Amino acid sequence: DTAVSQTPKYLVTQMGNDKSIKCEQNLGHDTMYWYKQDSKKFLKIMFSYNNKELIINETVPNRFSPKSPDKAHLNLHINSLELGDSAVYFCASSRRSGRQETQYFGPGTRLLVL
Amino acid sequence: LAKTTQPISMDSYEGQEVNITCSHNNIATNDYITWYQQFPSQGPRFIIQGYKTKVTNEVASLFIPADRKSSTLSLPRVSLSDTAVYYCLVGPLTSGNTGKLIFGQGTTLQVKP
């Protein structure tokens, strides 16, 4: 069973379009994240969502908005897509056990904006 | 914010021990150090996490000196399947501290036969 799943796996779209990426975790975790990985393999955290509290990385444009219908889902909506949005987007969830916190990542969504 | 620096790439041979060092000069008192492994077309996978001294699990060891300004991931007897990108992450454990979780650029480890 997949722990963290994302759909779609690939997304090709035109500039200016609005798109959404879905994420679901079946691990019962309280915190979920969205990351962006660019062509140089840098992983940058975009958002985290913990018990209905959204924490935003201030460097993320407001065209990006996370939506969480319930604790197991954190979807990413992107308005007015730009060429620079092309990247791999990873969803993750985490649990804390004592003094250790482990993040579990999804397989990624490869977004290409033309 | 703690910024991390890692070597961009490393080569090794099967059966050797590999040590990858991450520098984090501005690490904060409540920051932990976590290492992740990423294979092509997959999401990162947790390897090990520590705060100070030495941590060991079934796949790796993590060495953290007293000043905590660097850490070294040690992979014993690597195999071809250990070829991957390894990321050092520094940040507080408290869930949801967005913006305070900084991944390094990653070290691409190539294991040769």
Contacts between the chains, C-beta under 8 A, distances in Angstrom:
chain1	res1	chain2	res2	distance
A	4	B	43	7.4
A	30	B	95	6.7
A	31	B	95	3.9
A	31	B	96	5.4
A	33	B	98	7.6
A	40	B	105	7.2
A	41	B	85	6.3
A	41	B	105	6.8
A	41	B	106	5.2
A	42	B	103	7.1
A	42	B	105	5.8
A	42	B	106	7.8
A	43	B	44	7.1
A	43	B	87	6.4
A	43	B	103	4.1
A	43	B	106	7.6
A	44	B	103	7.3
A	45	B	98	5.5
A	45	B	99	6.9
A	45	B	101	5.0
A	45	B	103	7.8
A	46	B	98	7.7
A	47	B	98	6.2
A	48	B	95	7.2
A	48	B	96	4.2
A	48	B	97	7.4
A	48	B	98	4.3
A	49	B	96	7.4
A	50	B	95	5.1
A	50	B	96	3.8
A	53	B	96	6.6
A	55	B	96	5.0
A	55	B	97	7.2
A	55	B	98	4.1
A	55	B	99	7.5
A	56	B	98	6.5
A	56	B	99	8.0
A	57	B	98	5.0
A	57	B	99	4.5
A	58	B	99	6.4
A	59	B	99	7.7
A	90	B	43	5.1
A	90	B	44	7.5
A	92	B	43	7.2
A	94	B	95	5.8
A	96	B	93	6.4
A	96	B	94	8.0
A	96	B	95	6.0
A	99	B	32	7.9
A	99	B	51	7.1
A	99	B	93	6.8
A	100	B	49	5.3
A	100	B	93	7.6
A	101	B	32	7.6
A	101	B	34	7.9
A	101	B	49	7.3
A	101	B	93	4.7
A	101	B	95	6.6
A	102	B	46	4.7
A	102	B	49	7.3
A	103	B	36	7.7
A	103	B	44	7.6
A	103	B	46	6.5
A	104	B	46	7.4
A	105	B	43	2.9
A	105	B	44	5.0
A	105	B	45	7.0
A	106	B	43	5.4
A	107	B	41	7.6
A	107	B	42	6.2
A	107	B	43	5.7
A	108	B	41	7.3
A	108	B	42	7.3
A	108	B	43	5.6
